Amino acid sequence: MAVSQVKLRILYIIKILLEKTDEKHTMSASDIDKELRRYGMSIDRKTVYNDIETLKAFGMDILQARGANSGYYIGRRDFELPELKLLVDAVQASKFISRRKSEELIGKLEGLVGEHDARKLQRNVFIYNRPKTGNETVYYNVDQIHTAIMENRQIQYQYAEWTMQKELKPRKKGAVYTVSPWSLTWDDANYYLIAYDEDADCIKHYRVDKMQQACVIRKERIGKERFQDFDLVEFSKKTFSMYGGHDEEVTLQCDQDIIGVILDRFGTDVMIVPAEDKQFRVRILAAVSPQFFGWVTGIGSKLCIAGPECVRREYKEYLKDILEKY
């Protein structure tokens, strides 16, 4: 079937205007003609005017600037630049999205604006003190969980944990977990599955990026009655910790059996230095605050703040204030 040159020409004009114009970067009919020549086409200005009027009648928001910067440009788009900046920041901040996938997603978001605004989305593409998962299967896991919820099915998977070699290995010698998924939530830049565990007869949460070999099974979900009055917001407040405070480089001395806790919180790029008595040291950038000290206290004697001295003193005062109430 022969390709209609008229239809093809209009499609190329759409492509040119979307990619190359905005309020500050306009194109005249001559400019558009020059771009069309790159695609093996050439038309007069009158035809350009007619094609643009056709596109405007179709509903494209093509505006015409007058004066020194005269020419045509795309006005309203599906996404405004500030909206895309928010989405880019969300991708950057998400620990459950791998570095490679982050690059792919940001590249696709850049395609939703003109090339000039796309450069503005390329600022600080990664927040380097924020860890990113290396688990590329997280997107498959999310898809499996959504499928299970929609089809009212249970899921099975293996659940992984960190080793001293900074590797994710299946827990409980590769035991298979079977749960009824009811919700997904995002907290502290991590994705969590909220599910009912029949064996434990309770609601549990699991990090999606630590799930391996996830699959939907034929067995129907159970535990619906547990979620009748379930408040996800309150559950998150009780389950997930939030941090805030002044940033400090803090050295922690830890028992080896809490290596997973450290790598989960601060990422696998931290330097682990082996120490005596089956311990290790790690230097991290921490938001020093009552919440941070609460996290340290919750781990107990398996972790201590080795430095700097000012943070050690601050922590002692934190503990002193608590003890004075008892």
C-alpha positions in Angstrom: 0.0 0.0 0.0 1.4 3.4 -1.0 2.3 5.7 1.9 0.4 9.1 1.8 3.0 11.8 1.7 0.5 14.4 3.0 -0.3 12.3 6.1 3.4 11.5 6.6 4.2 15.2 6.3 1.7 16.2 9.0 3.1 13.5 11.3 6.6 14.9 10.8 5.4 18.4 11.6 3.9 17.1 14.9 7.3 15.5 15.7 9.2 18.6 14.9 7.0 20.9 16.9 6.9 18.6 19.9 10.7 18.0 20.0 12.0 21.4 19.1 9.6 24.1 20.3 8.4 25.7 23.5 7.5 29.2 24.5 11.1 30.4 24.3 12.0 28.4 21.2 9.7 29.0 18.2 9.9 27.9 14.6 8.8 29.9 11.5 7.3 28.2 8.4 10.8 28.4 6.8 12.3 26.7 9.9 9.8 23.9 9.7 10.4 23.5 6.0 14.2 23.2 6.7 13.5 20.4 9.2 11.2 18.6 6.8 14.0 18.5 4.2 15.9 16.3 6.7 13.1 13.8 6.2 13.2 14.1 2.4 10.3 16.5 2.1 10.0 20.1 1.0 6.9 22.3 0.9 6.1 26.0 0.6 5.1 28.3 3.5 1.5 28.3 2.5 1.3 24.5 2.9 2.9 24.8 6.3 0.3 27.3 7.4 -2.5 25.0 6.1 -1.1 21.9 7.9 -0.7 23.8 11.2 -4.4 25.0 10.9 -5.3 21.4 10.4 -3.4 20.3 13.5 -5.0 23.1 15.5 -8.5 22.0 14.4 -7.5 18.5 15.5 -6.9 19.9 19.0 -3.1 20.4 19.2 -2.3 23.5 21.2 -0.1 25.3 18.6 0.5 28.9 19.4 2.1 31.7 17.3 4.5 34.2 18.9 4.9 37.7 17.4 7.8 40.1 17.4 11.5 39.3 17.7 10.9 35.7 18.7 8.1 35.1 16.1 7.1 31.6 15.1 5.1 28.6 16.1 5.4 26.5 19.3 3.6 23.9 21.3 1.7 25.4 24.2 0.0 23.0 26.5 1.4 19.5 26.8 0.2 16.4 28.6 2.8 17.1 31.3 4.2 20.5 32.4 7.9 20.8 33.1 7.4 21.2 36.9 5.3 18.0 36.9 8.0 16.1 35.1 10.6 17.4 37.5 8.6 15.9 40.4 8.4 12.6 38.6 12.2 12.6 37.9 12.9 13.4 41.5 10.7 10.5 42.6 12.6 8.1 40.3 15.9 9.4 41.6 14.8 9.0 45.2 13.4 5.5 44.9 15.7 2.9 46.3 13.6 0.1 44.8 14.3 1.3 41.2 17.8 0.2 40.0 20.3 2.7 38.6 19.9 1.3 35.1 16.1 1.4 35.2 16.2 4.9 36.6 18.2 6.0 33.6 15.6 4.4 31.2 12.6 6.0 33.0 14.2 9.4 33.1 15.0 9.1 29.4 11.3 8.3 28.7 10.2 11.3 30.8 12.5 13.6 28.8 10.7 12.5 25.7 7.5 14.2 27.0 8.9 17.7 26.6 10.9 19.5 23.9 14.7 19.0 23.7 15.4 22.3 25.4 13.3 21.5 28.5 14.7 17.9 28.4 18.1 19.3 29.3 16.6 20.8 32.5 15.5 17.3 33.6 19.0 16.0 33.4 20.2 17.8 36.5 21.8 15.7 39.1 20.5 12.5 37.6 21.3 10.5 40.8 21.3 11.4 44.5 24.6 9.7 45.3 24.1 9.3 49.0 20.9 7.5 48.4 21.2 3.7 47.8 19.6 2.1 44.7 18.6 -1.6 44.5 20.5 -3.9 42.2 17.5 -6.2 41.9 16.1 -5.8 38.3 13.3 -8.3 39.1 11.4 -5.7 41.3 9.3 -4.6 38.3 8.3 -8.2 37.6 7.5 -8.7 41.3 5.2 -5.6 41.3 3.4 -6.9 38.2 2.9 -10.4 39.9 1.6 -8.8 43.1 -0.9 -6.6 41.1 -2.0 -9.6 39.1 -2.5 -11.7 42.3 -4.6 -8.9 43.9 -6.8 -8.4 40.8 -7.3 -12.2 40.4 -7.8 -12.8 44.2 -4.8 -15.2 44.3 -2.0 -16.0 46.7 1.7 -15.6 45.7 4.8 -17.6 46.4 8.4 -16.4 46.5 11.8 -16.6 48.3 12.8 -13.8 50.6 16.4 -12.6 50.5 18.7 -11.1 53.1 22.2 -9.4 53.0 25.4 -11.3 53.7 28.8 -10.0 54.8 29.8 -10.2 51.2 27.1 -7.7 50.3 25.1 -10.3 48.4 21.4 -11.0 48.6 20.8 -14.6 49.5 17.5 -16.4 50.1 16.6 -16.6 53.8 15.9 -19.9 55.6 17.9 -21.9 53.1 15.7 -20.9 50.2 12.4 -21.6 52.0 9.3 -20.7 49.9 6.9 -18.1 51.4 3.2 -18.3 50.6 1.1 -15.2 51.5 -2.1 -13.5 50.5 -1.3 -10.0 49.1 -3.7 -7.2 49.9 -1.8 -4.0 49.2 1.4 -2.3 48.1 2.8 0.7 49.8 5.8 3.0 49.4 7.7 4.2 52.4 11.1 5.8 52.9 11.8 5.2 49.2 11.1 1.5 49.5 8.2 -0.6 48.0 6.5 -2.9 50.5 4.0 -5.7 50.1 1.3 -5.8 52.8 0.0 -9.4 53.1 -1.7 -11.9 55.3 0.5 -14.7 56.5 -1.8 -17.7 57.3 0.9 -19.7 59.2 1.6 -16.8 61.6 -2.1 -15.6 61.5 -1.1 -12.0 61.2 -0.5 -9.1 58.7 3.1 -8.8 57.6 5.1 -6.5 55.3 7.9 -7.5 52.9 10.4 -5.5 50.9 9.5 -6.0 47.2 13.1 -5.7 46.1 14.1 -8.6 48.4 11.5 -11.0 46.9 12.9 -13.5 44.4 11.2 -16.1 42.1 7.8 -14.5 42.8 4.8 -16.2 41.1 1.0 -16.2 41.3 -0.5 -19.5 42.5 -4.1 -20.8 42.0 -5.0 -20.8 45.7 -7.4 -18.0 46.6 -6.5 -15.2 49.0 -7.5 -15.4 52.7 -7.4 -13.0 55.6 -10.0 -10.6 54.1 -11.6 -10.1 57.5 -8.2 -8.8 58.8 -8.4 -5.9 56.3 -12.0 -4.9 56.8 -10.9 -2.0 59.1 -7.3 -1.9 58.1 -5.7 1.6 58.2 -2.6 1.6 55.9 -1.5 5.0 57.1 -1.6 4.0 60.8 0.1 0.7 59.9 2.9 2.6 58.1 3.4 5.0 61.0 3.8 2.1 63.5 6.0 -0.1 61.1 8.3 2.2 59.2 10.7 4.8 60.7 11.1 8.3 59.5 14.2 10.4 59.8 15.1 14.1 60.1 17.8 16.2 61.6 21.3 17.5 61.0 23.6 15.5 58.8 26.8 14.1 60.3 29.4 11.5 59.2 29.1 8.9 61.9 31.2 5.8 62.6 29.3 2.8 63.8 30.8 -0.4 65.4 28.6 -3.4 64.8 28.3 -7.1 65.3 28.5 -9.0 62.1 25.1 -10.5 62.4 23.5 -7.1 61.8 25.2 -6.5 58.5 21.9 -6.7 56.7 20.4 -4.0 58.9 23.3 -1.7 58.0 23.2 -2.4 54.2 19.4 -2.0 54.1 19.5 1.4 55.7 22.6 2.9 54.1 23.2 0.9 50.9 25.9 -1.4 49.6 28.3 1.4 48.7 29.3 1.9 52.3 32.8 0.8 53.2 32.8 -2.2 55.6 35.9 -2.5 57.7 36.3 -5.8 59.7 37.1 -5.4 63.4 38.0 -7.8 66.2 35.5 -10.0 68.0 33.3 -10.7 65.0 32.5 -7.0 64.5 32.9 -4.4 61.8 33.1 -0.7 61.4 31.2 1.4 58.9 31.2 5.2 58.3 27.8 6.6 57.2 26.1 9.9 56.6 23.4 10.0 59.2 20.6 12.5 60.0 21.4 12.9 63.7 18.1 13.2 65.5 16.0 11.6 68.2 14.6 9.2 65.5 18.2 8.2 64.5 19.1 7.6 68.2 15.9 5.6 68.6 17.0 3.4 65.7 20.4 2.9 67.3 18.8 2.1 70.7 16.4 -0.4 69.1 19.3 -2.4 67.8 20.7 -2.6 71.3 24.2 -3.8 72.2 24.9 -5.1 68.8 25.7 -1.5 67.6 27.4 1.5 69.1 28.3 4.9 67.9 32.1 5.0 67.7 32.4 8.7 66.6 32.5 11.6 66.3 32.6 12.5 70.0 30.0 15.2 69.6 27.5 12.7 68.4 28.4 10.3 71.2 27.8 13.0 73.8 24.5 13.9 72.1 23.4 10.2 72.3 24.4 10.0 75.9 22.2 13.0 76.7 19.4 11.4 74.7 19.7 8.2 76.9 20.1 10.2 80.1 16.9 12.1 79.4 15.0 8.8 78.9 16.5 7.2 82.0 15.6 10.2 84.2 11.9 9.4 83.5 12.2 6.0 85.1 
